[in-house]
């Protein structure tokens, strides 16, 4: 079997430019300028690219309309230290995120805060407990 690795995650967005800019300003990710288009923006999220596409992508990938049913995915960003979870969360909130749950230790050894971006996509800021 051929090795598989995650390369891209793409979100449908109402305002691709604003949402990509939130991830640049709020989390310090880098926009991939070569991919910039009025229908699409992309940021580098470590080893995986995060894309934001307009609804026009549905016809391009033959994706039908679906009813929104609430949170269906969660991105997790490693911020390296427990102290950075709180400071990064505070900064993200100042850039437009909403705090869903302040940082706390999890049963699986991570300290995580849960937030949502300006369009309601949920993400976590994470660090190993004790780091």
C-alpha positions as CSV (number, residue, x, y, z in Angstrom):
1,X,0.0,0.0,0.0
2,X,1.2,3.5,-0.8
3,X,1.9,5.7,2.2
4,X,-0.7,8.3,2.9
5,X,-0.2,11.7,4.6
6,X,-2.6,14.6,5.2
7,X,-1.7,17.5,3.0
8,X,-4.7,19.8,3.0
9,X,-7.8,20.5,5.0
10,X,-10.3,22.9,3.3
11,X,-13.2,24.7,4.8
12,X,-16.0,26.4,2.9
13,X,-16.1,30.0,4.0
14,X,-18.4,33.0,3.5
15,X,-15.4,35.4,3.4
16,X,-12.2,33.5,2.4
17,X,-9.9,36.6,2.7
18,X,-11.1,37.5,6.2
19,X,-11.0,33.9,7.5
20,X,-7.5,33.3,6.2
21,X,-6.4,36.7,7.7
22,X,-7.7,35.6,11.1
23,X,-5.5,32.5,11.1
24,X,-2.5,34.7,10.0
25,X,-3.2,37.4,12.7
26,X,-4.7,35.2,15.4
27,X,-2.4,32.2,15.3
28,X,0.6,33.4,13.4
29,X,0.2,31.0,10.4
30,X,1.6,32.0,7.1
31,X,-0.5,32.6,4.0
32,X,0.6,30.8,0.8
33,X,0.4,33.8,-1.6
34,X,0.9,31.6,-4.7
35,X,-2.6,30.0,-4.0
36,X,-4.4,33.3,-3.5
37,X,-7.6,33.8,-5.5
38,X,-10.9,35.6,-5.0
39,X,-12.4,32.1,-4.4
40,X,-9.6,30.6,-2.2
41,X,-7.0,31.4,0.4
42,X,-4.6,29.0,2.0
43,X,-2.4,29.1,5.1
44,X,0.5,26.9,6.2
45,X,-0.4,25.0,9.4
46,X,2.7,23.1,10.2
47,X,2.8,20.1,8.0
48,X,-0.7,20.6,6.6
49,X,-2.1,23.3,4.5
50,X,-5.5,24.8,5.6
51,X,-7.6,26.1,2.8
52,X,-10.7,28.4,2.7
53,X,-12.9,28.2,-0.3
54,X,-16.1,29.9,-1.4
55,X,-19.2,27.9,-2.0
56,X,-18.4,27.8,-5.7
57,X,-16.0,24.9,-5.0
58,X,-19.1,22.7,-4.5
59,X,-19.7,22.4,-8.3
60,X,-16.0,22.0,-9.0
61,X,-15.7,18.9,-6.7
62,X,-19.3,17.7,-7.4
63,X,-20.2,18.2,-3.7
64,X,-24.0,18.5,-3.1
65,X,-25.6,21.0,-0.7
66,X,-25.8,19.5,2.8
67,X,-27.8,20.7,5.8
68,X,-25.6,22.3,8.5
69,X,-25.7,20.1,11.5
70,X,-23.3,21.8,13.9
71,X,-19.6,21.2,14.6
72,X,-18.3,18.4,12.4
73,X,-14.5,18.8,12.8
74,X,-12.0,20.3,15.2
75,X,-8.5,21.5,14.2
76,X,-5.8,21.1,16.9
77,X,-2.8,23.4,17.0
78,X,0.3,22.4,19.1
79,X,1.5,25.6,20.8
80,X,4.4,23.8,22.6
81,X,3.8,24.9,26.3
82,X,0.9,25.1,28.7
83,X,1.6,28.8,29.3
84,X,1.3,29.4,25.5
85,X,-2.2,27.8,25.5
86,X,-3.6,30.7,27.5
87,X,-1.6,33.5,25.9
88,X,-2.3,32.2,22.3
89,X,-6.0,31.9,23.2
90,X,-6.1,35.5,24.5
91,X,-4.4,36.7,21.4
92,X,-6.8,34.7,19.1
93,X,-9.8,36.2,21.0
94,X,-8.4,39.7,20.5
95,X,-8.3,38.9,16.7
96,X,-11.9,37.7,16.5
97,X,-12.1,34.1,17.9
98,X,-14.6,33.1,20.6
99,X,-13.4,31.2,23.7
100,X,-15.5,28.0,24.0
101,X,-13.6,26.5,26.9
102,X,-10.5,27.9,28.7
103,X,-7.4,25.8,28.9
104,X,-7.7,22.7,31.1
105,X,-5.9,19.3,31.4
106,X,-7.5,16.5,29.5
107,X,-7.6,12.8,30.3
108,X,-5.2,12.1,27.4
109,X,-2.3,14.2,28.7
110,X,-2.9,17.4,26.9
111,X,-3.7,20.9,28.2
112,X,-6.2,22.4,25.8
113,X,-8.3,25.5,25.2
114,X,-11.2,25.3,22.8
115,X,-12.1,28.3,20.5
116,X,-14.1,29.0,17.4
117,X,-12.9,31.2,14.5
118,X,-15.0,34.1,13.2
119,X,-17.1,31.8,11.0
120,X,-17.7,29.3,13.8
121,X,-15.1,26.6,13.0
122,X,-13.8,25.0,16.2
123,X,-10.2,24.6,17.0
124,X,-8.1,23.7,20.0
125,X,-4.8,25.1,21.3
126,X,-2.8,22.2,22.8
127,X,0.4,21.4,24.8
128,X,1.5,18.4,26.7
129,X,0.6,18.6,30.4
130,X,3.8,19.7,32.3
131,X,5.4,21.5,29.3
